[in-house]
Amino acid sequence: MRAVILANGSFPTSTSLIEELRGAEFLAVCDGAVRHLQGLGIEPSVVIGDLDSISQGLKEKYAQKLVHIQEQESNDLSKAFFYCVDKGFREFVILGASGEREDHTIANISLLFRFGKITEKIVMKSDFGSFSVHSLPCEVKSQKGNQISLFTSNPSLALSSKGLKYPLASLSLPLWASGTLNEALDESFSLSGDEGLVVVYQTNY
């Protein structure tokens, strides 16, 4: 079962991402983001969050779909994610999680390391690229020439790679900047190393 979550960052504009919203089996929308669906004919399955970013008019419109979670220890993306997990979803596409406020973007990307531990597949997409989560070792689908960046939450995790322009040989990534600015040489590349998760960013070009 796959859920699509729309967060309240920059709303996607590409045709392919709009179609992902239209075709979602289950669409969980963070409260402030539901305004972007007006005029597109896209109906959310639920509108979820602390409801501090949604207008009164939209609260009334979606009254039967509101899920109000008052706690302030997590952001609305986390609220939507764990709501979907409780509903049995194990595959996720997250849209609208980047752009707008930079601190929210960093927080949302960092959550992938947590979310990735309890999902079968999760990807965060924008108009410019995507973040996907992988357990080591892994084979990552790509396209020749795609710009690649690698991120880990464990600075001592040693990574090796095949199929990247700048190969890694048991290299640790102590900073988030340490694994950026690489390039795919073919239709896939492989990563290996100690047990753990790696977040892979790929451009759309």
N, C-alpha and C positions, 0 to 999 in steps of 0.2 A: 504494500500500500504506500502510495506516494502523496505527500502534501506539498503544496506551494505556500510559502509564507511571503507576504509583502510587508516589508518594514518601511519606516517613515523617513527614509533618506531620499536620494534623488530618484524620481520615478523613471523607469526605463522608457526609452523612446523607440528602440529598434523593433521592427516588425516581429522578429522571432521571439523576443521576450514578451511582447504584448500577446502573442499567440499562446505562449506558455500560461499566461494568466487566464486567457479565454478557455483553454483546454484543461485547466486544473481539475483533477478529480475531487480535491478538497482544497479550498483557498482560505487560509487564515490570514486576516489583514490586521496589522497593528493599528490601533484606533486612529491615530492622526493621518494614516496613509489612505484611509477609505475615501477621502475627498478626491483622490486622483481617479477613482473609478467612475465618477459622475460623467455621464455623457458617452461612456465607452460601451455600455450595455453589459458590463461584467458584474456579476453578483458574487459577493463574498459568501463563504459558508459560515464563517463567524467573524466578528469584529472584536478584537481582544486587547486588553491592556488595563491600565489604571484609569482610562477614560478621561484623562486631563487634557488631551490634545484633539478632541473631536467636538465639533459644534453641536449646539443643542438640536438644531434641525436634523443633523445626521443621526444623532442619538435617537430621535423620534422615528426617523425613517427605518433604522435598522434595529429597533427596539427588541424584536424577537430573535435577533442574532448576536446581541451584545453578551460578551463574557467579561465581567468586571472582576479583576484581580487587584485588590487594593495594596498588597504588600509592596514596599519600595526597595527591597533588597536586590531586585533583579530588574533589568530593563524589559521593555515590551517585546522585544525579539525573543528573549528567554521565556517570557510568559507564553507566547504563541508556540514556541518550540515544544515546551514540556506539556502544554495542553494537547498538542498533536501526538506526542509520544504516549500520553495516557490513553489516547483514542486508538492506539495500536499502529500508528504510522512509523515506518522505519527507513523510508527514503524521503529526502527533502531537497527541494529547490528553494533557495532564498533569493528574493529580489528586493531592490530598494534599500539595501543595507549599507551602502556607501554613499559618498557625496554629502552635501549639506555640511553638518558640523563634523570636523575632523576627529574630535574626541569620540564621537559616537561611531565613526567608521572604524577607528582602531579597536574600540571595545567590541564591536560586532565581529570583526575578523578574529580577535583573540578567542571569542566564544567557540569558534570552530574546533579548537583543541578539546574543549569539553564535550561539545555536541558529537564530535566524531567517535567518541568512545562508546556511544550507545546507539549508533545508527548503522545501517548497512551501506548507505550511500548518501552523501550530502555535498551539495555544491552551491556556492554563492555567486550569482551572476550579475554583471552590470553591462552597460552598453560597450564597455571597453575591454572586458575580460572576465575571467572566472577564477574563483578559489575552490579547489577541491581537496578533500581530506583522504589520506591514504595510510594504511598500516604497512609498515616495512616487513619484508621486502615487497615491492610492488612494480607493476608495469603500468605506465600512464599513457593513455592515448593522447596524441597530439597531431600537429601538422608541421611539416618541414618549414623552418623559419619562424615559428611561433617564439615569442620572447617568453622566457621562463624564469620564475623566481621561486625559491624554496625557503620555507620557514619551519622552524621547530620550536617547541616550548622548552626543550631541554638543551641548554648550551653545550653540554658535553656529549650529546649524541653524535656519533661519527657516521657520516654518510659517504657512500660510494655510488657512482652513476655510470651508465652506459647510454650512449645516444644523445649526449649533450655536447655542445660545442666546446665548453670548458669543463672537462671531466673532473669529478670529485673522487678522491682516493682516500677513504677513511678520514674525511675532513669534517671537523666540528664547525658549527655555526654559532659562535658566541653572541653575535648581534643579529638582529633581524635583517640588517643590511648585508650580512656576510654571504648570503646565498642568492642574491639578486643578479639581474642582468646576464642571464644565460640564454641559450637558444637551442631549440630542438633541431636535430639533424635529420629526422625521419618522421614516420607516422606514429612512433611511440618512443619512449625512453624508459629505462629501468632505474630504480633506486634500491639500495640495500644498505644494511647496517644493523645496529643494535635494535632491539624491539622498541617500538614507539610509533608516534604519528608524525607525519609530515604534511604540511599544507602547501599545495602547489598552486601558484598563480600562473595563468597563461593569458596572453593577449588574444584578442579576436582577429589578429592580422599577422 
